[in-house]
Amino acid sequence: MNPLLPKQTKTSKITPARNNSGDRDSFNVTLRKKENMSHLKPTDDLRQSIREEMSALFDDFKCSIIREFDIKTSEILNRLIKVDETIYNLESKYEKLKVDFEDSVKTVNQLKTENQDLKSTVMSLTDRVSQLEQHSRAANVEIQCIPEFNRENLITTVKQIASTIKYNLCENDIHLCTRISKINKENKRPRSVVVKFSCPRVRDGFLAAAVIFNKKATTNEDKLNTSHLGIGGERRPVYIGEHLSPAMKSLHAAARARAKELHYRFVWVKSGKIFLRKTETSEYILINSATSLAELK
């Protein structure tokens, strides 16, 4: 131990110089931090500032959205007003069309009723005209397939037929004797001869005698033909029937075709009416219209 140095007691301690120096440095750092922190806002103030900024931004955004919403809403309202006006106009037009349609339906129904009535009237008038036409032919007969000649005497021909079928016919009983035009111009058959007698009774007697004459014939060649009229050459059948009106002629032709289709054996005309019979023992059927033919079985 150096005698020049003072003695140290056990309780005394010596702090190194670096420690003093270190404390000063630490103190200085603390002061600098406090100085730096003095320029910063507190945490609450910062949060408040952020909130205010965010609130301002949100308010601006909200105002912008509201303005845009108001503009769009106004546009939509204007469009809705126009749509409402259009719908109102359409409803007005619809109501008018509805009224017009209902009136049209009423008119159509009325026209249908009138048309049906007119059809019934026309059919009734057609039937009446046909009956009148047929009634005007009540004393007539139609003779078919008599060959045509120049300067022919049809009255003499009719008298010859009456003599052949054994019917007593006076010349005064013949009021008219003439040929009629063909319905089908391309038909090669000679024109038919229409004979108008003095009354229906004479006509019916003449027809009955012709039917009896043909029934008595043993062969088809013996039935009334051109040879009975003194006409030479090939024998051709001569047919005698009632003089039918055009409507009845058409119905008669249709009845013959229908009878052939359904295998009806007999078709005949009597007093201007058409009859059918399927067999000799079956009942006759009166055909007075095309509907009657359609209902046949």
Number of C-alpha atoms within 10 A of each C-alpha: 6 6 6 6 7 8 9 9 7 6 5 7 8 6 8 8 8 9 10 10 10 11 11 12 12 11 11 12 12 12 12 12 11 11 11 10 11 10 8 10 11 11 9 9 11 12 12 12 13 12 12 12 12 12 12 12 12 12 12 12 12 12 12 12 12 13 12 12 12 12 12 12 13 12 12 12 12 12 12 12 12 12 12 12 12 12 13 12 12 12 13 12 12 14 12 12 13 13 12 12 13 12 12 13 12 12 12 13 12 12 13 12 12 12 13 12 12 13 12 12 12 12 12 12 12 13 15 12 14 17 17 13 17 22 16 13 22 21 22 27 23 20 19 18 17 22 14 14 9 5 6 10 11 19 16 13 16 19 17 16 23 18 14 15 20 14 17 12 18 10 12 8 13 20 14 13 20 14 17 12 10 13 9 8 9 7 9 8 14 16 20 20 22 22 24 22 24 16 14 17 12 20 21 20 14 22 20 14 17 22 16 12 16 16 13 10 12 9 9 11 13 16 21 23 20 19 16 20 18 11 13 9 8 9 14 17 17 18 15 19 21 24 24 25 19 13 16 21 13 12 19 23 11 15 25 18 14 17 20 13 9 12 13 18 13 15 17 15 17 11 15 18 16 21 17 22 18 16 12 10 7 9 10 15 15 14 18 16 16 13 9 12 19 10 7 11 9
